[in-house]
């Protein structure tokens, strides 16, 4: 079999489709592009992307939250997508109340089928999201603070929606973390007395079945809102 045959087989596989979808997601630039892209992506996000590439990132977020103890109140899943993080959390802590927010109505619709959320909300986190509920005792996220998606700018606003003492388990793509200045943003929040000193845990995003992304990692940012 030739190298070209291998490439054709790879492109026709779920793995190849997953890579193409990931590349498209990373290239997004505007909120309208996100809404349009995920309108079509939502229906096969779990099977083509998550299963196709071995997406284990949500499991790491759930594990970190469990290590912090059971939340005393509701959790906000930022950029909840189809609900993979909430499902992972409930596999460890079944009774936790979780709300989800995402820019895509279609992804929210898919998440609703999992029965993992107390409430689901559509919002653009690059704009005004002051209408979202407050009093969250934890904020979590996987796959939203990444290329083509959210930078550190919404962090201060999200903190405003948390109760004092709330904890964060926020995943940030490690390359995106450096490129978008997350460390400087966290330093400012800490200097303002809004959060404790963040701890960082580097975790794999995928399980290694796809060689092109086997080394992709994220930092899970863990801090407390003061």
C-alpha positions as CSV (number, residue, x, y, z in Angstrom):
1,X,0.0,0.0,0.0
2,X,1.4,3.4,-0.9
3,X,1.7,6.5,1.3
4,X,-1.2,8.1,-0.7
5,X,-3.4,5.1,0.0
6,X,-2.7,5.5,3.7
7,X,-3.6,9.1,3.5
8,X,-6.9,8.3,1.7
9,X,-7.7,5.6,4.3
10,X,-7.0,8.0,7.1
11,X,-9.1,10.8,5.6
12,X,-12.0,8.5,5.2
13,X,-11.9,7.3,8.8
14,X,-13.6,8.8,11.8
15,X,-10.1,9.8,12.9
16,X,-9.6,11.8,9.7
17,X,-13.0,13.5,10.0
18,X,-12.3,14.3,13.6
19,X,-9.0,16.0,12.7
20,X,-10.8,18.0,10.0
21,X,-13.5,19.2,12.4
22,X,-10.9,20.1,15.0
23,X,-8.9,22.2,12.4
24,X,-12.1,23.9,11.4
25,X,-13.0,24.7,15.0
26,X,-9.5,26.1,15.7
27,X,-9.8,28.4,12.7
28,X,-13.0,30.2,13.9
29,X,-12.7,33.9,14.5
30,X,-16.1,35.5,15.2
31,X,-19.2,34.6,17.3
32,X,-21.3,34.2,14.1
33,X,-18.8,31.8,12.7
34,X,-19.0,29.7,15.9
35,X,-22.8,29.5,15.7
36,X,-22.7,28.5,12.1
37,X,-20.0,25.9,12.5
38,X,-21.4,24.2,15.5
39,X,-24.9,24.2,13.9
40,X,-23.7,21.3,11.7
41,X,-21.0,19.9,14.0
42,X,-23.4,19.3,16.9
43,X,-25.1,16.3,15.5
44,X,-21.9,14.2,15.2
45,X,-19.6,16.0,17.7
46,X,-19.6,13.0,20.1
47,X,-19.1,10.3,17.5
48,X,-16.8,11.9,15.0
49,X,-14.7,14.2,17.2
50,X,-14.8,12.9,20.8
51,X,-14.9,9.2,20.0
52,X,-12.9,9.5,16.8
53,X,-9.9,11.3,18.4
54,X,-10.2,9.7,21.9
55,X,-11.1,13.0,23.7
56,X,-10.3,12.3,27.4
57,X,-10.1,16.0,28.5
58,X,-13.6,16.1,30.2
59,X,-12.6,13.2,32.4
60,X,-9.6,15.1,33.7
61,X,-11.8,18.1,34.5
62,X,-14.2,15.9,36.4
63,X,-11.3,14.2,38.3
64,X,-10.0,17.6,39.4
65,X,-13.4,18.8,40.6
66,X,-13.8,15.6,42.6
67,X,-10.4,16.1,44.2
68,X,-11.6,19.5,45.4
69,X,-14.6,18.0,47.2
70,X,-18.3,18.0,46.5
71,X,-19.5,21.4,45.5
72,X,-21.8,22.9,48.1
73,X,-24.0,24.4,45.4
74,X,-24.5,24.6,41.6
75,X,-21.7,24.3,39.1
76,X,-21.4,26.3,35.9
77,X,-20.0,24.4,32.9
78,X,-18.5,27.1,30.6
79,X,-18.8,26.3,26.9
80,X,-20.7,23.1,27.7
81,X,-21.0,21.8,24.2
82,X,-22.8,18.5,24.0
83,X,-22.5,17.9,27.8
84,X,-19.3,15.7,28.0
85,X,-18.0,17.5,31.1
86,X,-21.3,17.2,33.0
87,X,-21.6,13.5,32.1
88,X,-18.0,13.0,33.4
89,X,-18.8,14.9,36.6
90,X,-21.9,12.9,37.2
91,X,-20.0,9.6,36.8
92,X,-18.1,10.6,40.0
93,X,-20.6,12.9,41.7
94,X,-24.1,12.0,40.6
95,X,-26.0,14.5,42.7
96,X,-24.1,17.7,41.7
97,X,-26.4,20.3,40.1
98,X,-24.8,21.6,36.9
99,X,-25.8,24.5,34.6
100,X,-24.4,24.7,31.1
101,X,-23.8,27.7,28.9
102,X,-22.7,27.7,25.2
103,X,-22.9,29.9,22.2
104,X,-24.5,27.2,20.0
105,X,-28.2,26.4,20.4
106,X,-27.6,23.1,18.5
107,X,-24.9,22.0,21.0
108,X,-27.2,23.0,23.9
109,X,-30.0,21.0,22.3
110,X,-27.7,17.9,22.1
111,X,-26.5,18.5,25.7
112,X,-30.2,18.5,26.9
113,X,-30.6,14.9,25.7
114,X,-28.0,13.7,28.2
115,X,-30.1,14.7,31.2
116,X,-27.0,15.9,33.0
117,X,-28.0,19.6,33.5
118,X,-30.2,21.5,35.8
119,X,-30.4,24.3,33.3
120,X,-28.9,25.1,29.9
121,X,-28.4,28.6,28.5
122,X,-27.3,30.1,25.2
123,X,-24.9,33.1,25.6
124,X,-21.9,34.6,23.8
125,X,-19.2,34.8,26.5
126,X,-17.2,37.3,24.3
127,X,-20.0,39.8,24.8
128,X,-22.4,40.8,27.6
129,X,-23.3,37.8,29.7
130,X,-24.4,39.7,32.9
131,X,-27.8,38.1,32.6
132,X,-26.5,34.7,33.6
133,X,-27.4,33.5,37.1
134,X,-25.0,34.1,40.0
135,X,-24.0,32.2,43.1
136,X,-22.1,29.3,41.5
137,X,-19.9,27.3,43.8
138,X,-17.7,26.0,41.0
139,X,-16.9,26.8,37.4
140,X,-15.5,24.1,35.0
141,X,-14.6,24.0,31.4
142,X,-13.0,21.7,28.8
143,X,-12.3,22.7,25.2
144,X,-13.5,26.3,25.3
145,X,-10.4,28.2,26.3
146,X,-8.6,27.1,23.2
147,X,-7.6,28.2,19.7
148,X,-10.3,30.0,17.9
149,X,-12.5,30.2,21.0
150,X,-12.2,32.0,24.3
151,X,-9.1,33.9,25.5
152,X,-8.7,35.1,29.2
153,X,-10.9,38.1,28.8
154,X,-14.2,36.6,30.1
155,X,-12.6,35.3,33.3
156,X,-13.3,38.4,35.4
157,X,-16.9,38.4,34.4
158,X,-17.3,34.7,35.1
159,X,-15.8,35.2,38.6
160,X,-18.5,37.7,39.2
161,X,-21.1,35.0,38.8
162,X,-19.5,32.9,41.5
163,X,-20.1,32.8,45.3
164,X,-17.2,33.6,47.6
165,X,-15.2,30.5,48.1
166,X,-16.1,28.9,44.8
167,X,-13.5,26.8,43.1
168,X,-12.4,26.6,39.5
169,X,-11.3,23.7,37.4
170,X,-10.8,25.4,34.0
171,X,-9.0,23.7,31.2
172,X,-6.9,25.9,28.8
173,X,-5.1,24.5,25.8
174,X,-1.4,24.8,26.8
175,X,-0.3,26.4,23.5
176,X,-3.3,28.8,23.7
177,X,-2.4,29.6,27.3
178,X,1.0,31.1,26.2
179,X,-0.2,32.7,23.0
180,X,-3.1,34.6,24.6
181,X,-1.5,35.8,27.8
182,X,-3.4,33.8,30.4
183,X,-0.7,34.0,33.0
184,X,-0.8,37.8,32.9
185,X,-4.6,37.8,33.2
186,X,-4.4,35.4,36.2
187,X,-1.7,37.6,37.8
188,X,-4.0,40.6,37.5
189,X,-7.0,38.7,39.1
190,X,-4.8,37.6,41.9
191,X,-3.4,41.1,42.5
192,X,-6.9,42.5,42.6
193,X,-7.7,40.0,45.4
194,X,-10.3,38.1,43.3
195,X,-8.7,34.7,43.2
196,X,-6.1,32.7,45.2
197,X,-2.8,31.7,43.7
198,X,-3.7,29.3,40.8
199,X,-2.3,25.8,40.6
200,X,-1.6,24.2,37.2
201,X,-2.0,20.6,36.2
202,X,-0.9,19.6,32.7
203,X,-3.1,16.8,31.2
204,X,-3.5,15.1,27.8
205,X,-6.4,16.2,25.7
206,X,-6.6,12.9,23.7
207,X,-5.8,9.3,24.6
208,X,-3.1,9.0,21.9
209,X,-5.0,7.0,19.3
210,X,-4.5,9.9,16.8
211,X,-0.8,10.4,16.3
212,X,-1.2,14.0,15.0
213,X,-2.6,15.1,18.4
214,X,-1.1,12.6,20.8
215,X,1.0,15.3,22.4
216,X,-1.7,17.9,22.7
217,X,-2.1,19.0,26.3
218,X,-4.0,21.4,28.4
219,X,-3.5,23.1,31.8
220,X,-6.2,22.7,34.3
221,X,-6.3,25.9,36.2
222,X,-7.4,25.4,39.8
223,X,-8.0,28.4,42.1
224,X,-10.5,29.7,44.6
225,X,-12.7,32.8,44.2
226,X,-12.2,35.0,47.2
